[in-house]
Amino acid sequence: MTIADAIDTALLEARELTVGYGAVPVVHDVNLTVAAGEVVALLGVNGAGKTTTVRALAGDLKPMGGEVRLHGQRVTGPLHQRAKHGLRYISEERSVFMGLSTADNLRLGGAVRHRCLELFPELEPLLGRKAALLSGGEQQMLTLARALSVDPKVLIADELSLGLAPLVLERLLLAVRAAADRGGAVLLVEQNVRDALEVADRAYVLSHGQIVLEGEARDLRGRIDEIERTYLAGSELVTAR
């Protein structure tokens, strides 16, 4: 999908988005789009403003300027209202109820249980186990399964890979790619640059709160050395397995 096509069919869009904390802006005039059927990666060093950006897109943080559009309509309400319109947000902190079983986590999260187990069969023998006793990868599978089981129209996923083994990350990213192939729009904030570009259709690079580079993933894969040197120098981003 070209950038022009994505703009025409955007399910999630930021227009001149400025976001911060108190009176201090952290993200300045960000423009990005995510269309149905595509995965868009948002890349940048720690502190570049990625999480601030996606929190505003999800309705978890109020913009200081610009606007967020969902299904072509401007939205200003909080996350739970956007969820009613098909948006799911996975934050960088795993949102599982540690004292409850895997099965109870699925039930309280409103997940479709059989779809969760189709997506991640690894969870079936863990249904009776407390989430606190799951590995980090299993907790992240639980979180992602819960979000994907309802076939969200828009999925925002912030740093799925934190602390995970490569094989687990591959499982998660393949599930994200499949969600887009079913018609969903996915915005993926990911520290593993090469892995992110392998599953993404397009990508944006954020630096000091501004978009400094954007393009189709297939083009950016051939420029990874340049991107690391110019935009991600000194970062903690993981670029190789």
C-alpha positions as CSV (number, residue, x, y, z in Angstrom):
1,M,0.0,0.0,0.0
2,T,1.4,3.4,-0.9
3,I,1.4,6.4,1.4
4,A,-1.2,8.1,-0.7
5,D,-3.5,5.1,-0.5
6,A,-3.1,4.9,3.3
7,I,-4.2,8.6,3.6
8,D,-7.3,7.9,1.5
9,T,-8.3,4.8,3.6
10,A,-7.0,5.7,7.0
11,L,-8.8,4.2,10.0
12,L,-6.4,5.9,12.5
13,E,-4.9,9.3,11.8
14,A,-2.9,12.0,13.6
15,R,-3.1,15.5,12.2
16,E,-0.5,18.0,13.4
17,L,-0.7,16.2,16.8
18,T,1.1,18.0,19.7
19,V,1.2,16.2,23.0
20,G,2.9,16.8,26.3
21,Y,2.7,16.7,30.1
22,G,1.6,19.8,32.0
23,A,2.5,22.8,29.8
24,V,5.6,21.1,28.3
25,P,5.1,19.6,24.8
26,V,6.9,16.3,24.1
27,V,5.5,15.5,20.6
28,H,5.2,18.3,18.0
29,D,3.0,18.4,14.9
30,V,3.0,14.7,14.2
31,N,1.2,13.5,11.1
32,L,0.6,9.7,10.6
33,T,-2.0,7.4,9.2
34,V,-2.8,3.7,9.5
35,A,-5.1,2.1,7.0
36,A,-7.1,-1.0,7.0
37,G,-5.0,-4.0,6.1
38,E,-1.7,-2.7,7.0
39,V,0.9,-2.7,9.8
40,V,2.6,0.6,10.4
41,A,5.8,0.7,12.6
42,L,6.6,3.7,14.8
43,L,10.4,3.6,15.5
44,G,12.7,5.8,17.6
45,V,15.1,5.9,20.5
46,N,13.9,5.8,24.1
47,G,12.6,9.2,24.9
48,A,11.7,10.1,21.3
49,G,8.0,10.4,22.1
50,K,6.7,7.1,20.8
51,T,4.7,6.2,23.9
52,T,3.4,9.7,24.3
53,T,2.2,9.7,20.7
54,V,0.3,6.4,21.0
55,R,-1.2,7.3,24.4
56,A,-2.8,10.3,22.7
57,L,-3.9,8.2,19.7
58,A,-5.5,5.7,22.1
59,G,-7.3,8.4,24.2
60,D,-5.1,7.9,27.3
61,L,-3.6,11.4,27.0
62,K,-5.2,14.6,25.9
63,P,-3.5,16.4,23.0
64,M,-2.3,20.0,23.4
65,G,-2.9,20.6,19.7
66,G,-3.9,19.0,16.5
67,E,-6.4,16.1,16.3
68,V,-6.8,12.4,16.3
69,R,-9.2,10.8,13.8
70,L,-10.8,7.3,14.0
71,H,-12.6,6.0,11.0
72,G,-12.3,9.4,9.5
73,Q,-14.0,11.2,12.4
74,R,-12.3,13.4,14.9
75,V,-12.3,11.8,18.4
76,T,-11.7,13.5,21.7
77,G,-13.1,10.9,24.2
78,P,-11.1,8.6,26.5
79,L,-9.9,5.1,25.7
80,H,-13.0,3.3,26.8
81,Q,-15.1,5.3,24.3
82,R,-12.7,4.6,21.5
83,A,-12.8,0.9,22.4
84,K,-16.5,0.9,21.5
85,H,-15.5,1.9,18.0
86,G,-13.2,-1.0,17.6
87,L,-9.9,0.3,19.0
88,R,-7.7,-1.8,21.2
89,Y,-4.6,-0.5,22.9
90,I,-1.8,-2.7,24.4
91,S,0.5,-0.5,26.5
92,E,4.1,-1.2,27.2
93,E,3.1,-2.5,30.6
94,R,1.5,-5.9,30.4
95,S,-2.1,-5.4,31.3
96,V,-2.9,-8.8,33.0
97,F,-4.5,-9.3,36.4
98,M,-1.7,-11.1,38.2
99,G,-3.8,-12.6,40.9
100,L,-6.3,-14.2,38.5
101,S,-6.1,-17.3,36.4
102,T,-5.5,-17.1,32.6
103,A,-9.1,-18.1,32.0
104,D,-10.4,-15.4,34.3
105,N,-8.2,-12.8,32.6
106,L,-9.8,-13.8,29.3
107,R,-13.3,-13.6,30.7
108,L,-12.8,-10.2,32.5
109,G,-11.1,-8.8,29.4
110,G,-14.2,-9.6,27.3
111,A,-12.2,-11.9,25.1
112,V,-13.6,-14.6,22.8
113,R,-12.0,-17.6,24.5
114,H,-12.0,-20.0,21.6
115,R,-10.5,-17.4,19.3
116,C,-7.8,-16.7,21.9
117,L,-6.9,-20.4,21.9
118,E,-6.9,-20.5,18.1
119,L,-4.5,-17.6,18.0
120,F,-2.2,-19.0,20.8
121,P,-2.8,-22.7,21.5
122,E,0.0,-22.4,24.0
123,L,-2.5,-20.8,26.4
124,E,-4.8,-23.8,26.7
125,P,-2.8,-25.8,29.2
126,L,-2.3,-22.6,31.2
127,L,-6.0,-21.6,31.6
128,G,-6.1,-22.6,35.3
129,R,-2.7,-21.0,36.2
130,K,-2.5,-17.6,37.8
131,A,-1.1,-14.9,35.4
132,A,1.6,-14.1,37.9
133,L,3.1,-17.6,37.3
134,L,3.2,-17.2,33.6
135,S,6.4,-16.3,31.8
136,G,6.8,-12.9,30.3
137,G,6.1,-14.3,26.9
138,E,3.0,-16.1,28.0
139,Q,1.7,-13.0,29.7
140,Q,2.2,-11.1,26.4
141,M,0.5,-13.8,24.4
142,L,-2.4,-13.5,26.9
143,T,-2.6,-9.8,26.4
144,L,-2.4,-9.9,22.7
145,A,-4.8,-12.8,22.4
146,R,-7.4,-10.9,24.5
147,A,-7.1,-7.9,22.1
148,L,-7.1,-9.8,18.9
149,S,-9.9,-12.2,19.7
150,V,-12.5,-9.6,19.1
151,D,-11.1,-8.7,15.7
152,P,-10.4,-5.0,16.4
153,K,-10.6,-2.6,13.6
154,V,-7.6,-0.7,15.0
155,L,-4.9,-2.1,17.2
156,I,-2.2,0.0,18.9
157,A,0.6,-2.1,20.3
158,D,3.4,-0.5,22.3
159,E,6.7,-2.5,22.7
160,L,5.4,-6.0,22.5
161,S,9.0,-7.3,22.5
162,L,10.2,-6.0,25.9
163,G,12.2,-8.8,27.6
164,L,11.0,-11.5,25.2
165,A,12.9,-14.3,23.5
166,P,13.2,-14.0,19.7
167,L,10.9,-17.0,19.0
168,V,8.2,-15.6,21.2
169,L,8.4,-12.2,19.6
170,E,8.1,-13.9,16.2
171,R,4.9,-15.6,17.3
172,L,3.5,-12.2,18.4
173,L,4.5,-10.4,15.3
174,L,3.0,-13.0,13.0
175,A,-0.3,-12.7,14.9
176,V,-0.2,-8.9,14.5
177,R,0.5,-9.4,10.8
178,A,-2.4,-11.8,10.5
179,A,-4.7,-9.3,12.2
180,A,-3.8,-6.7,9.5
181,D,-4.3,-9.3,6.7
182,R,-7.8,-9.8,8.0
183,G,-8.5,-6.1,7.5
184,G,-7.4,-4.5,10.7
185,A,-5.2,-1.4,11.0
186,V,-2.2,-1.9,13.3
187,L,0.2,0.7,14.7
188,L,3.2,-1.1,16.1
189,V,5.7,0.6,18.4
190,E,8.7,-1.8,18.4
191,Q,12.3,-1.7,19.6
192,N,13.4,-4.5,17.3
193,V,13.8,-2.5,14.1
194,R,14.6,-5.3,11.7
195,D,11.8,-7.4,13.0
196,A,9.3,-4.5,12.9
197,L,10.2,-3.7,9.3
198,E,9.8,-7.4,8.3
199,V,6.1,-7.4,9.2
200,A,5.3,-3.7,8.5
201,D,4.0,-2.2,5.3
202,R,5.2,1.3,6.2
203,A,7.1,3.0,9.0
204,Y,7.7,6.3,10.7
205,V,10.9,7.3,12.6
206,L,10.3,9.7,15.5
207,S,13.2,11.8,16.9
208,H,12.9,14.5,19.5
209,G,9.1,14.4,19.2
210,Q,8.9,14.9,15.5
211,I,8.6,12.6,12.5
212,V,12.0,12.7,10.7
213,L,11.6,9.9,8.2
214,E,8.7,7.9,6.7
215,G,8.4,5.4,3.9
216,E,7.4,2.0,2.8
217,A,9.0,-0.8,4.8
218,R,10.5,-2.5,1.8
219,D,12.4,0.7,1.0
220,L,13.5,1.3,4.6
221,R,14.8,-2.3,5.0
222,G,17.6,-1.4,2.5
223,R,18.5,1.7,4.6
224,I,18.7,0.2,8.1
225,D,22.4,1.1,8.5
226,E,21.7,4.7,7.4
227,I,18.6,4.9,9.7
228,E,20.6,3.6,12.7
229,R,23.5,5.9,12.0
230,T,21.5,9.1,11.3
231,Y,18.3,8.7,13.4
232,L,18.9,6.0,16.0
233,A,22.5,6.6,17.0
234,G,23.1,5.8,20.6
235,S,19.7,4.2,21.0
236,E,18.9,1.0,22.8
237,L,16.9,-0.4,19.9
238,V,17.6,-4.0,19.1
239,T,18.4,-4.4,15.4
240,A,19.6,-8.0,15.2
241,R,18.7,-11.3,16.8
